[in-house]
Structures are given as C-alpha cells and as structure tokens.
Amino acid sequence: MRKRSALEDVEGIGPKRRQALLKYMGGLQELKKASREEIAKVPGISKALAEKIYDALQH
C-alpha cells in the first residue's frame, strides 16, 4: 500500500496541481523547504492555496 502524500489532504489540490507543484519545485523534499511565496509562484496556485499547502507540509 502506498503512503499518502501530505498534498492529497489539502483541499483544492488534485492530481494535476500536485503534479505541477512537484514538477515546478523539483520534488517533494524541495517543496517542503519552499516558502509560502515560492509555492504561490507555481502556475495555478493562489496565495490562499499556497498557505494551505505550506501549512500541510510543515506538520
């Protein structure tokens, strides 16, 4: 059984946005190190969604 990604629990993040985030950032470890501002630069990710993603990855 595969481990669930922390991104899967974020409301508003589906497979396409998850893929875009990982591709833009270069992987999950890099995404976890990214700031809210860096996450918000990803095409299709709003500032509000970037906040949710950042918070989900910090726990």
C-alpha distance matrix in Angstrom:
0.0 3.8 6.6 9.2 12.4 15.5 17.2 15.2 17.0 20.4 22.5 23.9 21.2 19.7 18.2 21.7 22.7 19.5 20.1 23.8 23.3 21.2 23.6 26.7 25.7 24.3 20.8 19.0 21.0 24.2 23.3 22.9 26.3 28.0 30.5 30.7 33.5 31.5 28.6 31.3 32.6 29.6 30.9 29.9 29.1 31.8 32.9 31.6 28.1 28.3 29.1 26.0 23.7 25.6 25.4 21.6 21.1 23.6 21.8
3.8 0.0 3.8 6.4 9.1 12.5 13.9 12.4 14.6 17.7 20.1 21.3 18.3 17.0 15.3 18.7 19.5 16.1 16.7 20.3 19.6 17.4 20.0 22.9 21.9 20.6 17.1 15.3 17.5 20.5 19.7 19.4 22.8 24.3 27.0 27.3 29.9 27.8 25.0 27.7 29.0 26.0 27.4 26.6 25.7 28.5 29.6 28.5 25.0 25.0 25.9 23.0 20.5 22.3 22.5 18.8 18.0 20.7 19.3
6.6 3.8 0.0 3.8 6.4 9.3 11.5 10.5 12.2 15.3 18.1 19.7 16.8 16.2 15.2 18.5 18.5 15.0 16.2 19.5 18.2 16.2 19.3 21.8 20.3 19.4 15.7 13.2 15.1 18.3 17.2 16.4 19.9 21.6 24.1 24.4 27.3 25.4 22.6 25.5 27.0 24.3 26.1 25.3 24.0 26.5 27.2 26.0 22.6 22.4 23.0 20.1 17.7 19.2 19.1 15.4 14.6 17.1 15.6
9.2 6.4 3.8 0.0 3.8 6.5 8.2 6.8 8.5 11.6 14.3 16.0 13.3 13.0 12.5 15.9 15.6 12.3 14.2 17.3 15.9 14.7 17.9 20.1 18.9 18.6 15.0 12.3 14.8 17.5 15.7 15.1 18.8 19.9 22.1 21.9 24.8 23.2 20.1 22.7 24.5 21.8 23.4 22.3 20.8 23.2 24.0 22.6 19.2 19.3 19.9 16.8 14.6 16.6 16.4 12.6 12.4 15.3 13.9
12.4 9.1 6.4 3.8 0.0 3.8 5.1 5.4 7.5 9.7 12.8 14.1 11.1 11.4 11.0 13.9 13.0 9.5 11.6 14.3 12.5 11.3 14.8 16.7 15.3 15.4 11.9 9.0 11.7 14.1 12.0 11.6 15.4 16.3 18.4 18.3 21.2 19.5 16.5 19.1 20.9 18.3 20.2 19.3 17.6 20.1 20.7 19.7 16.3 16.0 16.9 14.1 11.4 13.3 13.7 10.1 9.4 12.7 12.1
15.5 12.5 9.3 6.5 3.8 0.0 3.8 5.5 5.7 7.3 11.0 12.8 10.4 11.9 12.6 15.0 13.2 10.2 13.1 15.0 12.5 12.2 15.9 17.0 15.3 16.1 12.9 9.5 11.7 13.7 11.1 10.0 13.8 14.5 16.1 15.7 18.8 17.7 14.7 17.2 19.5 17.5 19.6 18.5 16.2 18.1 18.3 16.9 13.8 13.5 13.7 10.9 8.5 10.2 10.0 6.4 6.2 9.5 8.8
17.2 13.9 11.5 8.2 5.1 3.8 0.0 3.8 5.4 5.4 8.7 9.6 6.8 8.5 9.4 11.5 9.5 6.8 10.1 11.7 9.5 10.0 13.6 14.5 13.5 14.8 12.0 9.3 12.3 13.4 10.3 10.4 14.1 13.8 15.3 14.3 17.1 15.9 12.5 14.6 16.8 14.4 16.2 14.9 12.9 15.0 15.8 14.6 11.2 11.2 12.2 9.5 6.8 9.6 10.3 7.2 7.5 11.2 11.5
15.2 12.4 10.5 6.8 5.4 5.5 3.8 0.0 3.8 5.6 7.9 9.2 6.7 7.1 8.3 11.3 10.3 7.9 11.1 13.4 12.1 12.5 15.7 17.1 16.6 17.6 14.8 12.3 15.4 16.9 13.9 14.1 17.8 17.6 19.0 17.8 20.5 19.4 15.9 17.6 19.7 17.1 18.2 16.4 14.9 17.0 18.2 16.6 13.1 14.0 14.9 11.7 9.9 13.0 13.1 9.7 10.8 14.2 13.7
17.0 14.6 12.2 8.5 7.5 5.7 5.4 3.8 0.0 3.8 6.3 9.1 8.0 9.5 11.6 14.3 12.8 10.9 14.5 16.2 14.5 15.3 18.7 19.6 18.8 20.1 17.3 14.4 17.0 18.5 15.3 14.7 18.3 18.2 18.9 17.4 20.5 20.1 16.5 18.0 20.7 18.6 19.9 17.7 15.7 17.0 17.6 15.4 12.4 13.6 13.6 9.9 9.2 12.1 11.2 7.8 10.1 12.9 11.8
20.4 17.7 15.3 11.6 9.7 7.3 5.4 5.6 3.8 0.0 3.8 6.2 5.7 8.6 11.4 13.2 10.8 9.8 13.6 14.5 12.6 14.3 17.6 17.8 17.2 19.2 17.0 14.4 16.9 17.6 14.1 13.9 17.2 16.3 16.5 14.5 17.4 17.3 13.7 14.6 17.6 15.7 16.9 14.6 12.3 13.3 13.9 11.6 8.6 10.2 10.3 6.7 6.5 9.8 9.4 6.9 9.6 12.4 12.3
22.5 20.1 18.1 14.3 12.8 11.0 8.7 7.9 6.3 3.8 0.0 3.8 5.6 8.2 11.7 13.2 11.2 11.4 15.0 15.6 14.4 16.7 19.4 19.6 19.6 21.8 19.9 17.6 20.4 20.8 17.1 17.3 20.4 19.1 18.9 16.3 18.8 19.1 15.4 15.5 18.5 16.6 17.0 14.1 12.2 12.7 13.9 11.1 8.5 11.2 11.5 8.1 9.0 12.5 12.0 10.3 13.2 15.8 15.7
23.9 21.3 19.7 16.0 14.1 12.8 9.6 9.2 9.1 6.2 3.8 0.0 3.8 6.4 10.0 10.5 8.4 9.8 13.1 13.1 12.6 15.3 17.5 17.5 18.2 20.5 19.2 17.6 20.6 20.5 16.8 17.8 20.7 18.8 18.7 16.0 17.8 17.9 14.2 13.7 16.3 14.2 13.9 10.7 9.5 10.4 12.4 10.4 7.4 10.4 11.8 9.2 9.6 13.3 13.8 12.4 14.7 17.6 18.1
21.2 18.3 16.8 13.3 11.1 10.4 6.8 6.7 8.0 5.7 5.6 3.8 0.0 3.8 6.9 7.8 5.6 6.1 9.6 10.1 9.6 11.9 14.2 14.7 15.3 17.3 15.7 14.2 17.5 17.5 14.1 15.4 18.4 16.8 17.5 15.4 17.2 16.6 12.8 13.2 15.3 12.6 12.8 10.3 9.2 11.3 13.4 12.1 8.4 10.3 12.3 9.7 8.6 12.3 13.5 11.5 12.9 16.3 17.0
19.7 17.0 16.2 13.0 11.4 11.9 8.5 7.1 9.5 8.6 8.2 6.4 3.8 0.0 3.8 5.6 5.6 6.0 8.5 10.0 10.6 12.3 14.2 15.4 16.5 17.8 16.2 15.2 18.8 19.1 16.0 17.6 20.8 19.4 20.6 18.7 20.4 19.2 15.5 16.1 17.6 14.4 14.0 11.6 11.6 14.2 16.7 15.6 12.0 13.8 16.0 13.5 12.0 15.7 16.9 14.5 15.6 19.2 19.6
18.2 15.3 15.2 12.5 11.0 12.6 9.4 8.3 11.6 11.4 11.7 10.0 6.9 3.8 0.0 3.8 5.7 5.1 6.0 8.6 9.9 10.6 12.0 14.1 15.4 16.0 14.4 14.0 17.8 18.2 15.6 17.7 20.8 19.7 21.4 20.2 21.6 19.8 16.3 17.4 18.2 14.6 14.3 12.7 13.3 16.4 19.0 18.5 14.7 15.8 18.4 16.1 14.0 17.3 18.9 16.3 16.6 20.4 20.9
21.7 18.7 18.5 15.9 13.9 15.0 11.5 11.3 14.3 13.2 13.2 10.5 7.8 5.6 3.8 0.0 3.8 5.4 5.2 6.2 8.6 10.0 10.5 12.0 14.2 15.1 14.4 14.8 18.5 18.1 15.6 18.2 20.9 19.2 20.8 19.4 20.2 18.3 15.1 15.7 15.9 12.2 11.2 9.8 11.3 14.7 17.7 17.7 14.2 15.2 18.3 16.6 14.5 17.7 19.8 17.8 18.0 21.7 22.8
22.7 19.5 18.5 15.6 13.0 13.2 9.5 10.3 12.8 10.8 11.2 8.4 5.6 5.6 5.7 3.8 0.0 3.8 5.4 4.9 6.1 8.6 9.7 10.3 12.0 13.8 13.1 13.1 16.6 15.8 12.9 15.5 18.0 16.0 17.3 15.7 16.5 14.9 11.5 12.0 12.7 9.2 8.8 7.3 7.8 11.3 14.0 14.2 10.7 11.4 14.6 13.2 11.1 14.2 16.5 14.9 15.1 18.7 20.1
19.5 16.1 15.0 12.3 9.5 10.2 6.8 7.9 10.9 9.8 11.4 9.8 6.1 6.0 5.1 5.4 3.8 0.0 3.8 5.5 5.2 6.3 8.6 9.9 10.7 11.8 10.3 9.8 13.5 13.4 10.7 12.9 15.8 14.6 16.5 15.5 16.9 14.9 11.6 13.2 14.0 10.6 11.4 10.6 10.2 13.5 15.6 15.6 11.8 11.9 14.7 13.0 10.1 13.0 15.2 13.0 12.7 16.4 17.7
20.1 16.7 16.2 14.2 11.6 13.1 10.1 11.1 14.5 13.6 15.0 13.1 9.6 8.5 6.0 5.2 5.4 3.8 0.0 3.8 5.5 5.2 6.0 8.4 9.9 10.2 9.4 10.2 13.9 13.5 11.6 14.5 17.0 15.8 18.1 17.7 18.5 15.9 13.1 14.8 14.6 10.9 11.4 11.5 12.0 15.7 18.0 18.5 14.9 14.6 17.8 16.5 13.4 15.9 18.4 16.4 15.5 19.1 20.6
23.8 20.3 19.5 17.3 14.3 15.0 11.7 13.4 16.2 14.5 15.6 13.1 10.1 10.0 8.6 6.2 4.9 5.5 3.8 0.0 3.8 5.6 5.1 5.9 8.4 9.7 10.1 11.4 14.6 13.2 11.2 14.5 16.4 14.4 16.4 15.7 15.9 13.3 10.8 12.0 11.2 7.5 7.7 8.5 9.4 13.2 15.5 16.8 13.5 12.9 16.4 15.9 13.0 15.2 18.2 16.9 16.0 19.4 21.5
23.3 19.6 18.2 15.9 12.5 12.5 9.5 12.1 14.5 12.6 14.4 12.6 9.6 10.6 9.9 8.6 6.1 5.2 5.5 3.8 0.0 3.8 5.5 5.2 6.0 8.2 8.0 8.6 11.5 10.1 7.5 10.8 12.7 10.8 12.9 12.5 13.1 10.5 7.7 9.8 9.7 6.5 8.5 9.3 8.5 12.1 13.6 14.8 11.6 10.2 13.5 13.2 9.9 11.7 14.9 13.8 12.5 15.8 18.1
21.2 17.4 16.2 14.7 11.3 12.2 10.0 12.5 15.3 14.3 16.7 15.3 11.9 12.3 10.6 10.0 8.6 6.3 5.2 5.6 3.8 0.0 3.8 5.6 5.2 5.6 4.7 6.0 9.2 8.4 6.9 10.2 12.2 11.3 14.2 14.7 15.5 12.5 10.3 13.1 12.7 9.7 11.8 12.9 12.3 15.8 17.1 18.2 14.9 13.3 16.2 15.6 12.0 13.3 16.3 14.7 12.8 16.0 18.1
23.6 20.0 19.3 17.9 14.8 15.9 13.6 15.7 18.7 17.6 19.4 17.5 14.2 14.2 12.0 10.5 9.7 8.6 6.0 5.1 5.5 3.8 0.0 3.8 5.6 5.1 6.4 9.2 11.7 10.3 9.7 13.3 14.5 13.3 16.2 16.7 16.8 13.4 11.8 14.1 12.7 9.6 11.0 12.9 13.3 16.9 18.5 20.2 17.1 15.5 18.8 18.6 15.1 16.4 19.6 18.3 16.4 19.5 21.8
26.7 22.9 21.8 20.1 16.7 17.0 14.5 17.1 19.6 17.8 19.6 17.5 14.7 15.4 14.1 12.0 10.3 9.9 8.4 5.9 5.2 5.6 3.8 0.0 3.8 5.7 8.0 10.3 12.2 9.7 8.9 12.7 13.2 11.2 13.6 14.1 13.5 10.1 9.1 11.1 9.2 6.6 8.7 11.3 11.3 14.6 16.0 18.1 15.5 13.5 16.9 17.4 14.2 15.0 18.6 18.0 16.1 18.9 21.7
25.7 21.9 20.3 18.9 15.3 15.3 13.5 16.6 18.8 17.2 19.6 18.2 15.3 16.5 15.4 14.2 12.0 10.7 9.9 8.4 6.0 5.2 5.6 3.8 0.0 3.8 5.7 7.6 8.8 5.9 5.6 9.3 9.6 8.1 11.1 12.4 12.4 8.8 8.2 11.2 10.0 8.2 11.3 13.6 12.6 15.5 16.1 18.1 15.5 12.9 15.8 16.4 12.9 12.9 16.5 16.1 13.6 16.0 18.9
24.3 20.6 19.4 18.6 15.4 16.1 14.8 17.6 20.1 19.2 21.8 20.5 17.3 17.8 16.0 15.1 13.8 11.8 10.2 9.7 8.2 5.6 5.1 5.7 3.8 0.0 3.8 7.2 8.2 6.2 7.5 10.7 11.1 10.8 14.2 15.9 16.1 12.4 11.9 15.0 13.7 11.6 14.2 16.5 15.9 19.1 19.8 21.6 18.8 16.3 19.1 19.3 15.6 15.7 19.1 18.1 15.3 17.8 20.3
20.8 17.1 15.7 15.0 11.9 12.9 12.0 14.8 17.3 17.0 19.9 19.2 15.7 16.2 14.4 14.4 13.1 10.3 9.4 10.1 8.0 4.7 6.4 8.0 5.7 3.8 0.0 3.8 5.7 5.5 6.3 8.8 10.3 10.8 14.4 15.9 17.0 13.7 12.4 15.8 15.3 13.1 15.7 17.2 16.2 19.4 20.0 21.2 18.1 15.9 18.3 17.9 14.1 14.4 17.2 15.7 12.8 15.5 17.6
19.0 15.3 13.2 12.3 9.0 9.5 9.3 12.3 14.4 14.4 17.6 17.6 14.2 15.2 14.0 14.8 13.1 9.8 10.2 11.4 8.6 6.0 9.2 10.3 7.6 7.2 3.8 0.0 3.8 5.4 4.9 6.1 8.7 9.8 13.2 14.5 16.4 13.6 11.9 15.5 15.9 13.9 16.7 17.6 15.9 18.8 19.0 19.6 16.6 14.4 16.2 15.4 11.6 11.8 14.2 12.4 9.3 12.1 13.9
21.0 17.5 15.1 14.8 11.7 11.7 12.3 15.4 17.0 16.9 20.4 20.6 17.5 18.8 17.8 18.5 16.6 13.5 13.9 14.6 11.5 9.2 11.7 12.2 8.8 8.2 5.7 3.8 0.0 3.8 5.4 5.1 6.5 8.9 12.4 14.7 16.5 13.8 12.9 16.7 17.1 15.8 19.1 20.3 18.3 20.8 20.4 21.2 18.6 16.0 17.2 16.9 13.3 12.4 14.7 13.4 9.8 11.5 13.6
24.2 20.5 18.3 17.5 14.1 13.7 13.4 16.9 18.5 17.6 20.8 20.5 17.5 19.1 18.2 18.1 15.8 13.4 13.5 13.2 10.1 8.4 10.3 9.7 5.9 6.2 5.5 5.4 3.8 0.0 3.8 5.4 5.1 6.3 10.1 12.6 13.7 10.6 10.4 14.2 14.1 13.1 16.6 18.3 16.4 18.8 18.4 19.8 17.5 14.5 16.1 16.6 13.0 11.9 14.9 14.4 11.0 12.6 15.4
23.3 19.7 17.2 15.7 12.0 11.1 10.3 13.9 15.3 14.1 17.1 16.8 14.1 16.0 15.6 15.6 12.9 10.7 11.6 11.2 7.5 6.9 9.7 8.9 5.6 7.5 6.3 4.9 5.4 3.8 0.0 3.8 5.4 5.1 8.4 9.9 11.6 8.9 7.5 11.3 11.9 10.8 14.2 15.4 13.1 15.5 15.1 16.3 13.8 10.9 12.7 12.9 9.3 8.6 11.8 11.2 8.3 10.5 13.4
22.9 19.4 16.4 15.1 11.6 10.0 10.4 14.1 14.7 13.9 17.3 17.8 15.4 17.6 17.7 18.2 15.5 12.9 14.5 14.5 10.8 10.2 13.3 12.7 9.3 10.7 8.8 6.1 5.1 5.4 3.8 0.0 3.8 5.6 8.3 10.2 12.7 10.8 9.6 13.3 14.7 13.9 17.4 18.2 15.5 17.2 16.2 16.8 14.7 11.8 12.4 12.4 9.2 7.5 9.8 9.4 5.8 7.2 10.1
26.3 22.8 19.9 18.8 15.4 13.8 14.1 17.8 18.3 17.2 20.4 20.7 18.4 20.8 20.8 20.9 18.0 15.8 17.0 16.4 12.7 12.2 14.5 13.2 9.6 11.1 10.3 8.7 6.5 5.1 5.4 3.8 0.0 3.8 6.7 9.8 11.6 9.6 9.9 13.5 14.3 14.4 18.2 19.5 16.8 18.2 16.8 18.0 16.4 13.0 13.6 14.6 11.7 9.2 11.7 12.3 9.0 9.1 12.5
28.0 24.3 21.6 19.9 16.3 14.5 13.8 17.6 18.2 16.3 19.1 18.8 16.8 19.4 19.7 19.2 16.0 14.6 15.8 14.4 10.8 11.3 13.3 11.2 8.1 10.8 10.8 9.8 8.9 6.3 5.1 5.6 3.8 0.0 3.8 6.7 8.0 5.8 6.4 9.9 10.6 11.2 15.0 16.4 13.6 14.9 13.5 15.2 13.8 10.2 11.3 12.9 10.2 7.9 11.2 12.4 9.7 10.4 14.0
30.5 27.0 24.1 22.1 18.4 16.1 15.3 19.0 18.9 16.5 18.9 18.7 17.5 20.6 21.4 20.8 17.3 16.5 18.1 16.4 12.9 14.2 16.2 13.6 11.1 14.2 14.4 13.2 12.4 10.1 8.4 8.3 6.7 3.8 0.0 3.8 5.3 5.2 6.3 8.6 10.2 11.7 15.3 16.4 13.2 13.5 11.3 13.1 12.7 8.9 9.2 11.8 10.1 7.2 10.2 12.4 10.7 10.6 14.4
30.7 27.3 24.4 21.9 18.3 15.7 14.3 17.8 17.4 14.5 16.3 16.0 15.4 18.7 20.2 19.4 15.7 15.5 17.7 15.7 12.5 14.7 16.7 14.1 12.4 15.9 15.9 14.5 14.7 12.6 9.9 10.2 9.8 6.7 3.8 0.0 3.8 5.5 5.2 6.2 8.9 10.5 13.7 14.1 10.6 10.2 7.7 9.4 9.3 5.7 5.9 9.0 8.2 5.9 8.9 11.4 10.8 11.1 14.5
33.5 29.9 27.3 24.8 21.2 18.8 17.1 20.5 20.5 17.4 18.8 17.8 17.2 20.4 21.6 20.2 16.5 16.9 18.5 15.9 13.1 15.5 16.8 13.5 12.4 16.1 17.0 16.4 16.5 13.7 11.6 12.7 11.6 8.0 5.3 3.8 0.0 3.8 5.5 5.1 6.6 9.4 12.4 13.5 10.5 10.0 7.6 10.6 11.0 7.6 8.8 12.1 11.2 9.6 12.7 15.0 14.3 14.8 18.3
31.5 27.8 25.4 23.2 19.5 17.7 15.9 19.4 20.1 17.3 19.1 17.9 16.6 19.2 19.8 18.3 14.9 14.9 15.9 13.3 10.5 12.5 13.4 10.1 8.8 12.4 13.7 13.6 13.8 10.6 8.9 10.8 9.6 5.8 5.2 5.5 3.8 0.0 3.8 5.4 5.3 7.4 10.9 12.8 10.3 11.1 9.9 12.8 12.0 8.5 10.7 13.2 11.3 9.9 13.5 15.1 13.6 14.7 18.3
28.6 25.0 22.6 20.1 16.5 14.7 12.5 15.9 16.5 13.7 15.4 14.2 12.8 15.5 16.3 15.1 11.5 11.6 13.1 10.8 7.7 10.3 11.8 9.1 8.2 11.9 12.4 11.9 12.9 10.4 7.5 9.6 9.9 6.4 6.3 5.2 5.5 3.8 0.0 3.8 5.4 5.7 9.2 10.2 7.3 8.8 8.2 10.4 8.8 5.5 8.4 10.2 8.0 7.6 11.3 12.4 11.4 13.2 16.4
31.3 27.7 25.5 22.7 19.1 17.2 14.6 17.6 18.0 14.6 15.5 13.7 13.2 16.1 17.4 15.7 12.0 13.2 14.8 12.0 9.8 13.1 14.1 11.1 11.2 15.0 15.8 15.5 16.7 14.2 11.3 13.3 13.5 9.9 8.6 6.2 5.1 5.4 3.8 0.0 3.8 5.4 7.8 8.4 5.5 5.7 5.2 8.4 7.7 5.1 8.3 10.6 9.5 9.7 13.0 14.4 14.2 15.9 18.9
32.6 29.0 27.0 24.5 20.9 19.5 16.8 19.7 20.7 17.6 18.5 16.3 15.3 17.6 18.2 15.9 12.7 14.0 14.6 11.2 9.7 12.7 12.7 9.2 10.0 13.7 15.3 15.9 17.1 14.1 11.9 14.7 14.3 10.6 10.2 8.9 6.6 5.3 5.4 3.8 0.0 3.8 6.2 8.5 7.1 8.2 8.6 12.0 11.1 8.8 12.0 14.2 12.6 12.8 16.3 17.5 16.7 18.5 21.7
29.6 26.0 24.3 21.8 18.3 17.5 14.4 17.1 18.6 15.7 16.6 14.2 12.6 14.4 14.6 12.2 9.2 10.6 10.9 7.5 6.5 9.7 9.6 6.6 8.2 11.6 13.1 13.9 15.8 13.1 10.8 13.9 14.4 11.2 11.7 10.5 9.4 7.4 5.7 5.4 3.8 0.0 3.8 6.3 5.6 8.4 10.0 12.6 10.6 8.9 12.6 13.8 11.7 12.7 16.3 16.6 15.8 18.3 21.2
30.9 27.4 26.1 23.4 20.2 19.6 16.2 18.2 19.9 16.9 17.0 13.9 12.8 14.0 14.3 11.2 8.8 11.4 11.4 7.7 8.5 11.8 11.0 8.7 11.3 14.2 15.7 16.7 19.1 16.6 14.2 17.4 18.2 15.0 15.3 13.7 12.4 10.9 9.2 7.8 6.2 3.8 0.0 3.8 5.6 8.4 11.1 13.5 11.6 11.0 14.8 15.7 14.0 15.7 19.0 19.1 18.8 21.5 24.1
29.9 26.6 25.3 22.3 19.3 18.5 14.9 16.4 17.7 14.6 14.1 10.7 10.3 11.6 12.7 9.8 7.3 10.6 11.5 8.5 9.3 12.9 12.9 11.3 13.6 16.5 17.2 17.6 20.3 18.3 15.4 18.2 19.5 16.4 16.4 14.1 13.5 12.8 10.2 8.4 8.5 6.3 3.8 0.0 3.8 6.5 10.0 11.5 9.4 10.1 13.6 13.9 12.9 15.3 18.0 17.9 18.3 21.2 23.4
29.1 25.7 24.0 20.8 17.6 16.2 12.9 14.9 15.7 12.3 12.2 9.5 9.2 11.6 13.3 11.3 7.8 10.2 12.0 9.4 8.5 12.3 13.3 11.3 12.6 15.9 16.2 15.9 18.3 16.4 13.1 15.5 16.8 13.6 13.2 10.6 10.5 10.3 7.3 5.5 7.1 5.6 5.6 3.8 0.0 3.8 6.7 8.2 6.0 6.3 9.8 10.4 9.5 11.7 14.3 14.7 15.2 17.8 20.1
31.8 28.5 26.5 23.2 20.1 18.1 15.0 17.0 17.0 13.3 12.7 10.4 11.3 14.2 16.4 14.7 11.3 13.5 15.7 13.2 12.1 15.8 16.9 14.6 15.5 19.1 19.4 18.8 20.8 18.8 15.5 17.2 18.2 14.9 13.5 10.2 10.0 11.1 8.8 5.7 8.2 8.4 8.4 6.5 3.8 0.0 3.8 5.4 5.1 6.0 8.6 10.0 10.4 12.0 14.2 15.3 16.4 18.3 20.6
32.9 29.6 27.2 24.0 20.7 18.3 15.8 18.2 17.6 13.9 13.9 12.4 13.4 16.7 19.0 17.7 14.0 15.6 18.0 15.5 13.6 17.1 18.5 16.0 16.1 19.8 20.0 19.0 20.4 18.4 15.1 16.2 16.8 13.5 11.3 7.7 7.6 9.9 8.2 5.2 8.6 10.0 11.1 10.0 6.7 3.8 0.0 3.8 5.5 4.9 6.3 8.9 9.8 10.3 12.3 14.3 15.3 16.6 19.1
31.6 28.5 26.0 22.6 19.7 16.9 14.6 16.6 15.4 11.6 11.1 10.4 12.1 15.6 18.5 17.7 14.2 15.6 18.5 16.8 14.8 18.2 20.2 18.1 18.1 21.6 21.2 19.6 21.2 19.8 16.3 16.8 18.0 15.2 13.1 9.4 10.6 12.8 10.4 8.4 12.0 12.6 13.5 11.5 8.2 5.4 3.8 0.0 3.8 5.4 5.2 6.6 8.9 10.0 10.9 12.6 14.6 15.8 17.7
28.1 25.0 22.6 19.2 16.3 13.8 11.2 13.1 12.4 8.6 8.5 7.4 8.4 12.0 14.7 14.2 10.7 11.8 14.9 13.5 11.6 14.9 17.1 15.5 15.5 18.8 18.1 16.6 18.6 17.5 13.8 14.7 16.4 13.8 12.7 9.3 11.0 12.0 8.8 7.7 11.1 10.6 11.6 9.4 6.0 5.1 5.5 3.8 0.0 3.8 5.3 5.1 6.2 8.5 9.9 10.6 12.4 14.4 16.2
28.3 25.0 22.4 19.3 16.0 13.5 11.2 14.0 13.6 10.2 11.2 10.4 10.3 13.8 15.8 15.2 11.4 11.9 14.6 12.9 10.2 13.3 15.5 13.5 12.9 16.3 15.9 14.4 16.0 14.5 10.9 11.8 13.0 10.2 8.9 5.7 7.6 8.5 5.5 5.1 8.8 8.9 11.0 10.1 6.3 6.0 4.9 5.4 3.8 0.0 3.8 5.5 5.1 6.0 8.5 9.8 10.6 12.3 14.8
29.1 25.9 23.0 19.9 16.9 13.7 12.2 14.9 13.6 10.3 11.5 11.8 12.3 16.0 18.4 18.3 14.6 14.7 17.8 16.4 13.5 16.2 18.8 16.9 15.8 19.1 18.3 16.2 17.2 16.1 12.7 12.4 13.6 11.3 9.2 5.9 8.8 10.7 8.4 8.3 12.0 12.6 14.8 13.6 9.8 8.6 6.3 5.2 5.3 3.8 0.0 3.8 5.5 5.1 6.1 8.5 10.0 10.8 13.0
26.0 23.0 20.1 16.8 14.1 10.9 9.5 11.7 9.9 6.7 8.1 9.2 9.7 13.5 16.1 16.6 13.2 13.0 16.5 15.9 13.2 15.6 18.6 17.4 16.4 19.3 17.9 15.4 16.9 16.6 12.9 12.4 14.6 12.9 11.8 9.0 12.1 13.2 10.2 10.6 14.2 13.8 15.7 13.9 10.4 10.0 8.9 6.6 5.1 5.5 3.8 0.0 3.8 5.5 5.2 6.1 8.7 10.1 11.4
23.7 20.5 17.7 14.6 11.4 8.5 6.8 9.9 9.2 6.5 9.0 9.6 8.6 12.0 14.0 14.5 11.1 10.1 13.4 13.0 9.9 12.0 15.1 14.2 12.9 15.6 14.1 11.6 13.3 13.0 9.3 9.2 11.7 10.2 10.1 8.2 11.2 11.3 8.0 9.5 12.6 11.7 14.0 12.9 9.5 10.4 9.8 8.9 6.2 5.1 5.5 3.8 0.0 3.8 5.5 5.2 6.2 8.7 10.6
25.6 22.3 19.2 16.6 13.3 10.2 9.6 13.0 12.1 9.8 12.5 13.3 12.3 15.7 17.3 17.7 14.2 13.0 15.9 15.2 11.7 13.3 16.4 15.0 12.9 15.7 14.4 11.8 12.4 11.9 8.6 7.5 9.2 7.9 7.2 5.9 9.6 9.9 7.6 9.7 12.8 12.7 15.7 15.3 11.7 12.0 10.3 10.0 8.5 6.0 5.1 5.5 3.8 0.0 3.8 5.5 5.3 6.3 9.2
25.4 22.5 19.1 16.4 13.7 10.0 10.3 13.1 11.2 9.4 12.0 13.8 13.5 16.9 18.9 19.8 16.5 15.2 18.4 18.2 14.9 16.3 19.6 18.6 16.5 19.1 17.2 14.2 14.7 14.9 11.8 9.8 11.7 11.2 10.2 8.9 12.7 13.5 11.3 13.0 16.3 16.3 19.0 18.0 14.3 14.2 12.3 10.9 9.9 8.5 6.1 5.2 5.5 3.8 0.0 3.8 5.5 5.3 6.9
21.6 18.8 15.4 12.6 10.1 6.4 7.2 9.7 7.8 6.9 10.3 12.4 11.5 14.5 16.3 17.8 14.9 13.0 16.4 16.9 13.8 14.7 18.3 18.0 16.1 18.1 15.7 12.4 13.4 14.4 11.2 9.4 12.3 12.4 12.4 11.4 15.0 15.1 12.4 14.4 17.5 16.6 19.1 17.9 14.7 15.3 14.3 12.6 10.6 9.8 8.5 6.1 5.2 5.5 3.8 0.0 3.8 5.6 5.9
21.1 18.0 14.6 12.4 9.4 6.2 7.5 10.8 10.1 9.6 13.2 14.7 12.9 15.6 16.6 18.0 15.1 12.7 15.5 16.0 12.5 12.8 16.4 16.1 13.6 15.3 12.8 9.3 9.8 11.0 8.3 5.8 9.0 9.7 10.7 10.8 14.3 13.6 11.4 14.2 16.7 15.8 18.8 18.3 15.2 16.4 15.3 14.6 12.4 10.6 10.0 8.7 6.2 5.3 5.5 3.8 0.0 3.8 5.6
23.6 20.7 17.1 15.3 12.7 9.5 11.2 14.2 12.9 12.4 15.8 17.6 16.3 19.2 20.4 21.7 18.7 16.4 19.1 19.4 15.8 16.0 19.5 18.9 16.0 17.8 15.5 12.1 11.5 12.6 10.5 7.2 9.1 10.4 10.6 11.1 14.8 14.7 13.2 15.9 18.5 18.3 21.5 21.2 17.8 18.3 16.6 15.8 14.4 12.3 10.8 10.1 8.7 6.3 5.3 5.6 3.8 0.0 3.8
21.8 19.3 15.6 13.9 12.1 8.8 11.5 13.7 11.8 12.3 15.7 18.1 17.0 19.6 20.9 22.8 20.1 17.7 20.6 21.5 18.1 18.1 21.8 21.7 18.9 20.3 17.6 13.9 13.6 15.4 13.4 10.1 12.5 14.0 14.4 14.5 18.3 18.3 16.4 18.9 21.7 21.2 24.1 23.4 20.1 20.6 19.1 17.7 16.2 14.8 13.0 11.4 10.6 9.2 6.9 5.9 5.6 3.8 0.0
